[in-house]
Amino acid sequence: MFIYSYLYLLSVCLFVLSKLQSCLMQSTYCSSLFQHCTAVGRRIDIVNLDPAAKNFDYPVSVDIRELVNLDEVMEDFNLGPNGGLICCMEFLEENLDDWLAEELETFMDDDYLVFDCPGQIELFSHVPVLKNFVDHLKRKNFNVCAVYLLDSQFITDVTKFISGCMACLSAMVQLELPHVNILSKMDLVTNKRELEEYLNPEPRFLLSELNQRMAPQFEKLNRALIELLDQYSMVSFLPLDLRKESSIRYILSQIDTSIQYGEDADVKVKDIDPEDD
């Protein structure tokens, strides 16, 4: 049961980058990425896909709330927040070829788009809405990469780490995309040494720690979980400290590599006049 007990505490983001370079992510990270790209002179446009969003501290180029609003859906259909959110995303799915296609036509081929997604894990691991959304972008010749953010303050022991890894693996299997996995909010961690062993842990270490935390009857289950994670080579996270420009720059470079950003750009040649004798 511990595998599922923490799923709703996770923070999930999705990046999508394409021939119109683009991304999906959490709002705090979107803000930091926008500030970084603006500072280095890199063009970036943010698309809000969260119908429950209230305020932004960065400009939004496309907003799903112009298509559907969570509060109105909850009131009209007498739904709770989770049911209303899924209803909104299904409505988005029905309008991919109309509303979204029309909005994306305004961007140039070398624009870098960031999709700011809602954080409910079931959208990435259970229901097919975002899977269909991603497939739609791929049909439009987008190069797609998923970025999964796991709250570093959430990881206080090995059981929670395995829970987060299993949720991340579930999203990977559902979306079938290249993934960049991140431990976010490292700037709020007081003792970073406690997390170093989880950035790129050895399977034997995880299994040993897990067996110590769990009752003996779970040893076979623990071994199966560790072998599953090791088989998919998923247990690898990059630390993200928003206070450091170098950290944001490194994460962005990993995403650029995943989507082959800029590889089809023309080589810029600068003419240099020969020096006078």
Buried (B, 14 or more C-beta within 10 A) or exposed (E): EBBEEBBEBBBBBBBBBBBBBBBBBBBBBBBBBBBBBEEEEEEBBBBBBBBBBEEBEBEBBBBBBEBBBBEEBBEEEEBEEEEBBBBBBBBBBEBBEEBBEEBBEEBEEEBBBBBBBBBBBBBBBBBEBBBBBBBBBBEBEBBBBBBBBBBBBBBEEBBBBBBBBBBBBBBBEBBEBBBBBBBBBBBEBEEBEEBEBBBEBEBEEBBBBBBEBBEEEBEEEBBEBBEEBBEBEBBBBBBBBBEEBEBBEEBBEBBBEBBEBEEEEEEEEEEEEEEEE
